[in-house]
């Protein structure tokens, strides 16, 4: 187990008893759009301090008409540290959703700490290869896969962390959330994917980390069975990481789409214009 129940219990305690009294309260998430505003102003687009997200998006689309939105989104993130999703996220964020983000940040920090310090269990799993461990952790905590985990945690908090809460229920919440985090990590995110979207195991020809269970008649539990189970997990995890890396690359670079030379040229022109702006 990487994330312990006690660690989540402590975070929950602070959130429940030190945070806002009403967990359904919302807070606004402000973005620093100073650099982006400056760039647009230099290109003849005047933006007031009260402009909303959709207006900014429309201004950008008008300025760089014709480019694929996903490609331009990558440019925004690389050059200005914001994305269309950030700009359009003008709605308030619930306290529980913010706390889910806090939990995920804690998990990322914990993984970073593990990869930079000696950990016997992790050393055994990754054969004392810190570079491999760091690479795998980096793929697991990328934004895309984390969205599903964040939604699961937020739903649990919205459903159960409200009003008066008993000690047993509080402990159960800590257990559920820590279990979700560890399940996410030790399945290399695939436990949270639909069965149809999971890679097929090369050994069993079934989806890896399937949520479907099988009833075994008269199972024999011995050392050999346990060792075989451990080997099966390592093989499954290894495949899960490779497929996760491929999936992340595919999503980032849109490899399933046909190459669009016109759009690619426009991307280059936009980056060049931004670099000239920053060089002033």
N, C-alpha and C positions, 0 to 999 in steps of 0.2 A: 504494500500500500504506500503510495506517494503522499497523498493528502489525507491526514488523519481526521477522524471524527472530532477529536478534541480541538483541533485547529479551526474547524468550521464552527464548532460550538462557540468558541470564543468570538469569532467574527459575528455570528448570529446574535450573541448576547449584547455586544456593543451596538449592533444595528437596531435591535429591538428596544433596548432600554436607554440608549444614549442618542438615538437619532430622533427624527420627527415623531410626534405622538401618533399621527395618522399615517399609516404606511401607504395609503392611497394618495397622499399628497404628491404634487409634481414639482419639478424644478426645471428651469430653462437651461439649456446648454448653449453657451455663447461660443462663437467661433472667432478666431482672429483672422479677419479677412483684409487686413491692412495692405499687405503686399499685393493681393489680388485686386483690390480696389485701385491701387496705384497703377498697376499694369493696365487695367481697363481704362482709367482716366487718360493715360498716355495714348490710348487708341481711340479717344473721342467718345468714351462712354462715361457719362457722369452718374455716379452712384451716391445716393443720400445715405445717411447713417441709419435710416429707418427702413431701407429696402428689404423686402423679404426674399426668402430662398428662391421661389419660383421666378421672381423677376430677374435675379442674378443668372439663373439658368438660361432664361430666354435671351438675355443680353449676350451670354457666351455663345449660344447657338447661332445668334444672328451674326456675331463677329467671325465665327469659324464655321459657317454654314457648310453642310455637306459631309463633314467628318463623322465617322462612327462614334456614337456616344461613349461606348466602352473604352475605345482607344483614347479619347480625349479625357475621360475620367482618370486613366492612368497618368496622363500628362499632368493633370491638376494635382494628383497626389504626390508625384515626383517633384514638381516644381514649387508648389505652394503648400503642400501638406494637408490639403482638403480634397474631398471628392464630391461628386454630385449628391451622393447620399448625405454627406455632412451638410451641404448647402441647403438641401431640401428638407432637412430634419428640423423644421421650425416648430413642430409640435413639442409640447412639454414631455419630459421623461418621468415615469413614475419612480418613486423612491425605491421600490423593490427592484426595478430594472437597473437603476444605478447601483444598487447593492449587488446585483448579479454581476455587473461589470467589475465591481470591487473584488468579488470572489474570483473571477477569472484572472484579474490582475495578480491576485495573491498566488494563484496556481502558476502563472507564468514566471513570477519571481521565484517561487519554490523550485521550479524546474531549472531555472538559471543557477540557483544556489547548489542544486544537486550536481549539475554538470560541471561546476567549478570546484566541487569538493569530492572527496572520496566517499563512495557509497557502495558497500559490498554487493547488495542485490543488483544495483544498476551495472556495476562492473562485471558481474557474472552474466547479465543479460546481453551486454554490449561488448563482451570479451575485452574489457579494459581499454576500449577504444573511445576516448573522450570526443574525438572529432565526429565519430559516427553518432554518438549520443547527442551532441549539440545539433547536428544536422537534422536528426529525427525529431528532436524537440521543436526545432524551428518550423518544421513542416506541420507538426501537430497543432501548434498554437497560431497558425495563420488565421486571418479574420474570417474567411469563408466558412470553414468547419465550425468555428466557435459560435457562429450565429445560432445554430441549432441547440447547442448546449446552453447558451444564455437564455433561450426561449424556455427550455425545460426548467431551468432553475427559477426563472421569473414566475412561471405558472405555479410552481410548488409554493413559492412565497406568497403569491396573490391568494392562493386557495387556503393556506393553513396558517400563515403568520399574520393574524389579525385578531384584535380584541384580546381578551384574557387567554393565556395559554398555559397549559399544565407543564410540569417538569418533564413528564414522559413524552408529551408531544414535541416539546422543544428538543429533547434528545433524539426523537425519531427524525425530526427535520434535519438535524446535523448529520445523522447517519445516512439519510437519503441523499443529501447533497454531496457528501464526501464519496458515497458509492457512485454517484453519477460522474463525478470528476475522475475517479480512478478507472471506471469503466471506459470513459472517453479516452484516457491516456493509454491504457493497456490494450485497447483495440485499435489504436492509432486512428481514432475518430469514427471508425466504420460501424460501431454499435449503434450510432445515431442516424445511420442511413437506412433508407428503405431496402427491404430484402432484394428487390429487383435491381437496385443500384449497386449492390455490393459485389466486389470481385469474386469470381468462382475459384475455389481452392483447387490447386493443381493436383492435390493428393486425394481429396474426397469428392471433387466435382460438385461441391455444394457451396453456397455463399459463405464467405469467411465471417466469423463472429456473428453467426446467425442468432436471432432472437427466438427461433423456433427450437423446441426441445424434442428429444427422442426418448422413449421409454425402453430401457434395456432390461431384458428378462434375465434374472439370476446373474447380475454382474459380479465379476470376481475382482475384489479389491486387494491388490498386493503390491509389492515393491515394483514389479515389472510393469504393472498397469499404470502406476503413478509415474514412473519414468517415461513411459510411452506418452502419457498425457502431457508431460512437461515438454517433450520433444515436439509434439504436435502443436503445442502453443507457440513455441519458438519459431517453427516453420510458418505458422499462420501469421504471426506478428511480422515476420520478415517480409512476407508477401504483402501484408497490409501496408507497411511502410513504403515499399516500392510502388504500389498502386496509388497510394496517397500522393507521393511525389509527382507521379505522372498526371494525376488528376489536378493537382495545384498548378502545374506548368500549363496544362491544357486550358484551364480556366483563365489563367493570367494572360496567356498569349493568344487565346482564341484559336487554337490549332485546328479545331474542327471546321473552321470557316475557310473558304477559299481565299488565297492571297489576293489582296486588292491593292494594286500598284498605285492607283490614284489616291486612295485614302492614305497609303503609306507615305506618299509625297507630301500630302497636307500635314501629316503628323510631323514630318521633318521641318516643314516651314514654320509650324507653330512653335516648336521647340527652339528654333533659331531666333524667332521674334522675341520669345521670352528671355532667352540668354542675352540678347542685345539690350533688353530692358533692364536686366539685372546688372549689366556691365556699366550702366550710366553712373 
